Amino acid sequence: MDVRELGSALRARRRALNLTQSETADLADVSTRVLSDLENGRETVRLDILTAVAGALGMSLNLQVNTP
C-alpha cells in the first residue's frame, strides 16, 4: 500500500464514522493539517502519527517489511 492508498483508506474510514477531520485530529492528538496531508498523501508517514490516527478510527496496523 502506498501513501496515497493509505490516505484514501483513512479518509474512507473517517467518513464512514461520520467524523470531521477536526474531530479525528482531536481524537488522535494531531493537527488538522497533519491529518489532511496524511489523507491526501502529502505527509511523510511517521509511525507514531499513523498509529494515533488509526487508533482514533478504530483501525489496526500491520507492518510488513520487504527486502529487495
N, C-alpha and C positions, 0 to 999 in steps of 0.2 A: 504494500500500500504506500503510495507516495503522499507528499504533504497535502496536495490538493484533494485527494480522495479522503484523507484523514479529516481535513477541514469540512468537507461535504458531509461526512458521517456524523461529525459532532453537531453541525448545524441541523441536520435532519432530526437527530435525537432531541436537541433543544426545542425545535419546533413541535415535535410530537408530544413533548411535555408541556407545550404552551407556555414556555418561558421566554422572556425577553433576553437580549444579550446582557442588559444591565443586571437583571435578576440572577442570571447564570454566573456572571462575573463576581457578583457579591457572594454567591454560594461557594465559588471556587477561590475567593480571595485574590482575584487578579483584576487588572483594569479592563474596562470595556474595549479599549484599543487593542490590548494584547489578545483578547478573545476574538475580536473582529479580524485581526491579522491572522490568527490561527485558523479561523473558519474559512478565510479566503486564500489560504496557502501562502501568505506573505511573511509569516513568522517562522523563524528557526525554532524547531520544536525542542524545548527544554523538557526533560523528563519530569521534573517537579511540577511544571505548569500543566503538562499534559495529564499527569496523574490527578492533579487537583480538579481540572475541568471534567475529566472522565468520571471521577468520583461524584462530583456535583450533579452529573447527568445520570448517575446510576449505571455507568458502564464499567467494564473491566478491561484491562490491557493485557495483551500477550506480547512479549518481546521475542523477536526472532532475529538472531544474528547469523548473517550469511558470510561465508568465506568465498573469496574469488576462486 
